[in-house]
Amino acid sequence: MVRIFLRAVAVRAVNGLLATATAWGLLLASQSVLAQRANETAVAPGVQQAITKGVEGWLQGRFKVDGVRRTPMPGVYEVRIGTDLIYVDEKAGFAIVEGQMIDLRTSKNLTAARVEEISVIDFAKLPMELALKTVIGNGSRQIAVFEDPYCSFCRRFRNTLMSLENVTIYTFFYPILRPESTTVSRNAWCAKDRQAAWDDWMLSGKEPAAASPQCDFPKDKILALGRSLNVQATPMSFVSSGKRLQGAVSKEAVEAALAGR
């Protein structure tokens, strides 16, 4: 949502920004500086205040700045809004929106690395009582996934997850795509065999039986959890290290994340 709003504001309110962003993009491609130490990312209070005020004003009060820090490029600051990043000068007079900062010495995408860093969660704090627990083999590895029952990519990813060995899968029924998503999620959650009901639907298209009116599906708690973790699309998963995996990634990618790579 933040990213969509940033695009809209950028197109509507700062047409002249494109020329500046292009010039800065050329500067990114022409300069390479050594990565600074962690303590050098700190920003002077006056600069942080000016940047925060300028960016929040540009965003018309719709979103708050969550953090400001220096980047390896002199005079350019990172502004974090949730898990989105933009780059500004110290007076927040100009911004690069949806730009990628690259270290040309190492070919490392600094923006992608930073987004991955700020997307990490505290896996141990997930309320697993709100999830379907599936244990395969000895269950020694852990992964949590948010799935919508009408998400075709979730169904593909479900097959990938079920092909893993020695893993515990925590599935949060996350009904965000259509009204029927809530109905199917509730029916599966309230089924006598929750595991079979969900897998029958996701893997075979067999709809679960209607739930009794007395059964409570914790939809609001699960949706609130997803929003707090910035889960805006499904499938979205997290391994025990807290690393986020977005989309129906390959089995190889899941295995690498579970192994801490």
C-alpha positions as CSV (number, residue, x, y, z in Angstrom):
1,M,0.0,0.0,0.0
2,V,2.8,2.4,0.8
3,R,4.6,1.6,-2.4
4,I,1.4,2.2,-4.5
5,F,0.8,5.6,-2.7
6,L,4.4,6.6,-3.3
7,R,4.0,5.9,-7.0
8,A,0.8,8.0,-7.2
9,V,2.2,10.9,-5.4
10,A,5.4,10.8,-7.4
11,V,3.5,10.9,-10.7
12,R,0.9,13.5,-9.6
13,A,2.9,15.9,-7.5
14,V,6.6,15.8,-8.6
15,N,6.8,15.5,-12.4
16,G,10.0,17.3,-12.3
17,L,11.5,14.7,-10.0
18,L,12.0,12.3,-12.9
19,A,14.8,14.3,-14.4
20,T,16.5,14.6,-11.0
21,A,16.0,10.9,-10.3
22,T,17.6,10.1,-13.7
23,A,20.6,12.3,-13.0
24,W,21.0,10.6,-9.6
25,G,20.7,7.2,-11.2
26,L,23.6,8.1,-13.5
27,L,25.5,9.2,-10.4
28,L,24.8,5.8,-8.8
29,A,26.2,4.1,-11.9
30,S,29.3,6.3,-12.0
31,Q,30.3,6.2,-8.4
32,S,31.5,3.4,-6.1
33,V,32.3,4.0,-2.4
34,L,33.4,1.7,0.3
35,A,30.7,0.5,2.7
36,Q,30.7,2.6,5.9
37,R,30.7,1.2,9.4
38,A,27.4,0.7,11.2
39,N,28.0,3.7,13.5
40,E,28.5,5.9,10.5
41,T,24.9,5.4,9.5
42,A,23.7,7.6,12.4
43,V,22.1,10.9,11.3
44,A,22.4,14.3,13.1
45,P,19.2,15.1,14.9
46,G,18.7,18.3,12.9
47,V,19.1,16.5,9.6
48,Q,16.8,13.7,10.7
49,Q,14.1,16.1,11.7
50,A,14.3,18.0,8.4
51,I,14.2,14.9,6.3
52,T,11.3,13.4,8.4
53,K,9.3,16.7,8.1
54,G,9.9,17.0,4.4
55,V,9.1,13.4,3.5
56,E,6.0,13.2,5.7
57,G,4.8,16.5,4.2
58,W,5.3,15.2,0.7
59,L,3.3,12.1,1.7
60,Q,0.5,14.4,2.9
61,G,0.4,12.8,6.3
62,R,-0.7,9.4,5.0
63,F,2.4,7.6,6.2
64,K,5.0,8.1,8.9
65,V,8.8,7.9,8.5
66,D,10.1,5.0,10.5
67,G,13.8,5.7,10.2
68,V,16.5,7.8,8.6
69,R,20.1,6.8,8.1
70,R,23.1,7.6,6.0
71,T,23.9,5.5,2.9
72,P,27.4,4.8,1.5
73,M,26.8,7.5,-1.0
74,P,27.8,11.0,0.3
75,G,24.9,13.3,0.7
76,V,22.2,10.7,0.1
77,Y,20.0,9.4,3.0
78,E,17.9,6.3,3.3
79,V,14.3,6.9,4.5
80,R,12.4,3.9,5.7
81,I,8.6,3.8,5.6
82,G,7.5,0.3,6.8
83,T,9.6,-2.0,4.6
84,D,9.8,0.5,1.7
85,L,12.9,2.6,1.1
86,I,13.4,5.9,-0.7
87,Y,16.5,8.1,-0.9
88,V,16.7,11.9,-0.3
89,D,19.2,14.7,0.1
90,E,19.8,16.1,3.6
91,K,17.1,18.8,3.1
92,A,14.6,16.4,1.6
93,G,14.3,18.6,-1.5
94,F,14.7,15.7,-3.9
95,A,13.9,12.0,-3.7
96,I,14.6,8.8,-5.6
97,V,11.5,6.6,-5.5
98,E,11.8,2.9,-6.3
99,G,15.5,3.3,-7.1
100,Q,18.1,0.6,-6.5
101,M,21.4,1.5,-4.9
102,I,24.2,-0.7,-6.3
103,D,27.8,-1.1,-5.0
104,L,29.7,-1.3,-8.3
105,R,32.8,-2.7,-6.6
106,T,31.0,-5.8,-5.5
107,S,27.8,-5.7,-7.7
108,K,25.8,-5.9,-4.4
109,N,22.3,-4.5,-4.5
110,L,22.4,-2.4,-1.3
111,T,18.7,-1.6,-1.5
112,A,17.6,-5.3,-1.8
113,A,20.0,-6.3,1.1
114,R,18.6,-3.5,3.3
115,V,14.9,-4.4,2.5
116,E,15.7,-8.0,3.4
117,E,17.3,-6.9,6.6
118,I,14.3,-4.7,7.8
119,S,11.8,-7.4,6.7
120,V,13.1,-9.9,9.3
121,I,10.6,-10.8,12.0
122,D,10.8,-12.3,15.5
123,F,9.6,-15.8,14.6
124,A,9.4,-16.9,18.2
125,K,6.7,-14.3,18.8
126,L,4.3,-15.5,16.2
127,P,1.0,-16.6,17.8
128,M,1.1,-20.2,16.6
129,E,-2.2,-21.0,18.2
130,L,-3.8,-19.1,15.3
131,A,-2.2,-21.4,12.7
132,L,-2.7,-24.9,11.4
133,K,0.3,-27.0,12.6
134,T,1.7,-29.6,10.2
135,V,4.6,-31.8,11.2
136,I,6.5,-33.7,8.5
137,G,9.2,-36.2,9.5
138,N,10.9,-35.0,12.8
139,G,9.7,-31.5,12.3
140,S,13.0,-30.0,13.3
141,R,12.9,-27.1,10.8
142,Q,10.2,-24.5,11.0
143,I,8.3,-22.3,8.5
144,A,5.2,-20.2,8.8
145,V,3.1,-19.3,5.8
146,F,0.1,-17.0,5.1
147,E,-2.3,-18.5,2.6
148,D,-5.6,-17.4,1.0
149,P,-7.8,-20.3,-0.1
150,Y,-8.4,-18.7,-3.5
151,C,-4.7,-17.9,-4.2
152,S,-3.5,-20.1,-7.1
153,F,0.2,-19.3,-6.2
154,C,-0.6,-20.5,-2.6
155,R,-1.8,-23.8,-4.0
156,R,1.4,-24.2,-6.0
157,F,3.5,-23.3,-2.9
158,R,1.5,-25.7,-0.8
159,N,2.7,-28.5,-3.0
160,T,6.2,-27.3,-2.5
161,L,5.9,-27.1,1.3
162,M,4.3,-30.6,1.5
163,S,7.3,-32.0,-0.4
164,L,9.8,-30.9,2.3
165,E,11.4,-33.2,4.8
166,N,11.7,-32.8,8.6
167,V,9.8,-29.6,8.8
168,T,7.0,-28.1,10.9
169,I,4.7,-25.9,8.8
170,Y,2.5,-23.3,10.5
171,T,-0.3,-22.1,8.2
172,F,-2.2,-19.0,8.8
173,F,-5.5,-18.9,6.9
174,Y,-5.4,-15.3,5.5
175,P,-8.6,-14.5,3.7
176,I,-7.9,-11.3,1.8
177,L,-8.7,-11.9,-1.9
178,R,-12.5,-12.3,-2.0
179,P,-15.5,-12.7,0.3
180,E,-15.6,-16.4,-0.2
181,S,-12.1,-16.6,1.2
182,T,-13.5,-16.1,4.7
183,T,-16.1,-18.7,4.2
184,V,-13.7,-21.4,3.1
185,S,-11.1,-20.4,5.7
186,R,-13.7,-20.6,8.5
187,N,-15.1,-24.0,7.3
188,A,-11.6,-25.5,7.1
189,W,-10.6,-24.0,10.5
190,C,-13.8,-25.4,12.1
191,A,-13.6,-28.9,10.5
192,K,-13.1,-32.0,12.6
193,D,-9.9,-32.7,10.7
194,R,-8.5,-29.2,10.0
195,Q,-5.4,-30.5,8.2
196,A,-7.4,-32.7,5.8
197,A,-10.0,-30.0,5.2
198,W,-7.4,-27.4,4.2
199,D,-5.2,-29.7,2.1
200,D,-8.2,-31.2,0.4
201,W,-9.2,-27.7,-0.7
202,M,-5.7,-26.3,-1.5
203,L,-4.4,-29.4,-3.2
204,S,-7.5,-31.0,-4.7
205,G,-10.2,-28.3,-4.8
206,K,-12.5,-30.2,-2.5
207,E,-14.5,-27.6,-0.5
208,P,-14.8,-28.2,3.2
209,A,-18.2,-28.8,4.8
210,A,-20.0,-25.8,6.2
211,A,-19.0,-25.0,9.8
212,S,-21.5,-24.8,12.7
213,P,-22.6,-21.3,13.6
214,Q,-21.0,-21.7,17.1
215,C,-17.5,-22.2,15.7
216,D,-15.1,-19.3,16.1
217,F,-12.6,-18.6,13.3
218,P,-10.1,-16.0,14.6
219,K,-10.2,-14.0,11.4
220,D,-9.7,-10.6,12.9
221,K,-6.7,-11.7,14.9
222,I,-5.0,-13.3,11.9
223,L,-5.7,-10.3,9.7
224,A,-4.3,-7.9,12.4
225,L,-1.2,-10.2,12.6
226,G,-0.7,-10.1,8.9
227,R,-1.0,-6.3,8.8
228,S,1.6,-6.0,11.6
229,L,4.0,-8.1,9.6
230,N,3.3,-6.2,6.3
231,V,1.8,-9.2,4.6
232,Q,0.1,-7.6,1.7
233,A,-0.1,-10.6,-0.6
234,T,-0.1,-14.4,-0.4
235,P,1.7,-16.6,-0.2
236,M,4.1,-15.0,2.3
237,S,6.3,-17.1,4.5
238,F,8.9,-16.8,7.2
239,V,11.5,-19.3,8.4
240,S,12.7,-19.6,11.9
241,S,15.5,-17.1,11.4
242,G,12.8,-14.5,10.7
243,K,13.7,-14.3,7.1
244,R,10.8,-13.4,4.8
245,L,10.0,-15.4,1.6
246,Q,7.6,-13.6,-0.8
247,G,5.6,-15.5,-3.3
248,A,5.6,-19.1,-4.4
249,V,9.4,-19.5,-4.3
250,S,11.1,-22.7,-5.4
251,K,11.8,-25.7,-3.2
252,E,15.5,-24.8,-3.5
253,A,14.9,-21.3,-2.2
254,V,12.9,-22.7,0.7
255,E,15.7,-25.2,1.6
256,A,18.3,-22.4,1.4
257,A,16.3,-20.2,3.7
258,L,15.7,-23.0,6.2
259,A,19.5,-23.7,6.1
260,G,20.2,-20.0,6.9
261,R,21.5,-19.1,3.5
